[in-house]
Amino acid sequence: MKRKFNFSAGPSTLPLQVLEEIQREIVDYRGSGMSLIEASHRGAEYEAVHNECIEHVRTLLDVPANYKILLLGGGATLQFGMVPLNLLHYAPEGRAADYVISGAWAKKAHQDAAKLGATHIAYDGASSSYTTLPENISLSENPVYLHITSNETIGGIRWVDWPDTGAVPLVCDMSSDIMSRPLPIEKFGIIYAGAQKNLGPAGVTVVIIRDDIVQDSPSQLPAYLQYSVHAESNSLYNTPPVFSIFAMNLVLRWVKKQGGVAKMQELAEQKAELIYSAVQASNGFYTSPVDPKYRSLMNVVFQIADASLDTTFIEEATKHGMVGLKGHRSVGGLRASLYNAMPVSGAEALADFMRSFATRRR
Ligand SMILES: *Cc1c(COP(=O)(O)O)cnc(C)c1O
């Protein structure tokens, strides 16, 4: 097989080594005579994988002991609702949940919260078409939390420094850049991330949540929607997404073997720099719409000044084994997603192709 460089935003590329390990283990799990995805989720074999996966999250991100790590279903999208259900919906009258609207994903998170309680928009990037992030945000009086999106997968911007919220819990959707940089976990109340960008296949969502927030989750909620139910049962209240967790565990082992999140960050900077400098050096053939200060290392959004060349660019790139470069339908142009599993050679190949395309089509 000639493996393609897959620049898709999600689901997205996985380490080849992990795919091959899955292939080796999927039919006969370690000589057990059956697949792990056929085994009971209460059995010793699955339990070992489940706990190892949680432990990898803890050690790779250096998660303090007063935080729980949950593995849930429903994607990051379920967290758009679960966060306000647990923290806002039953909060006393007069308190709001604050949201930074930094792009498409933050907007969706806010829309769900607004159905469940009072919200306050602490910043809205609409006037810059969501190409930058705020230096200052204006919190409401006594908010129940502040929600931010660490990396806007569609717009291609990311938070570089985390806002200081004091005693107000900082809640962060990290779906598209978790495990790509070290994190000061103690600054956050809740971090959540769907797996299918940087952690593995779709189907599992990681939630890192501080103990006091878990303890406050309202018992009026249906069981699945209460954080405390999952925390008390080590994310085995119901059948977990066994295959996704099995695969995520292999991805996290791989991250560890590569040198952990500090190494992932170093590689992410290197890969993103290759593409941004190809844009920069093109004398305006390519442009980047985002504020350089907040440009994403995971999703490089760029445009060809002559947009009529987009289709040709994508067709030619495909012929060269590079796929998934079409920009999101809402912003157009092009986007190269450079998640952890994208090798540096993939970014080099794309940068080379961008230069040769510009030379030929200028
Ligand atoms: C992909 C993505 C989501 C949606 O995740 P699902 O797992 O599909 O629900 C939410 N937020 C961000 C930042 C994303 O990149």
PDBQT file of the ligand as one rigid body, heavy atoms in Angstrom, charges set to zero:
ROOT
HETATM    1  C1  LIG A 401     -14.431  18.223  16.033  1.00  0.00    +0.000 C 
HETATM    2  C2  LIG A 401     -14.706  19.206  17.088  1.00  0.00    +0.000 A 
HETATM    3  C3  LIG A 401     -15.869  19.155  17.875  1.00  0.00    +0.000 A 
HETATM    4  C4  LIG A 401     -16.969  18.137  17.637  1.00  0.00    +0.000 C 
HETATM    5  O1  LIG A 401     -16.579  16.911  18.102  1.00  0.00    +0.000 OA
HETATM    6  P1  LIG A 401     -17.553  15.638  18.016  1.00  0.00    +0.000 P 
HETATM    7  O2  LIG A 401     -16.704  14.599  18.665  1.00  0.00    +0.000 OA
HETATM    8  O3  LIG A 401     -17.835  15.389  16.575  1.00  0.00    +0.000 OA
HETATM    9  O4  LIG A 401     -18.763  15.939  18.785  1.00  0.00    +0.000 OA
HETATM   10  C5  LIG A 401     -16.023  20.082  18.869  1.00  0.00    +0.000 A 
HETATM   11  N1  LIG A 401     -15.096  21.018  19.100  1.00  0.00    +0.000 NA
HETATM   12  C6  LIG A 401     -13.969  21.109  18.376  1.00  0.00    +0.000 A 
HETATM   13  C7  LIG A 401     -12.963  22.172  18.668  1.00  0.00    +0.000 C 
HETATM   14  C8  LIG A 401     -13.736  20.202  17.344  1.00  0.00    +0.000 A 
HETATM   15  O5  LIG A 401     -12.616  20.283  16.611  1.00  0.00    +0.000 OA
ENDROOT
TORSDOF 0
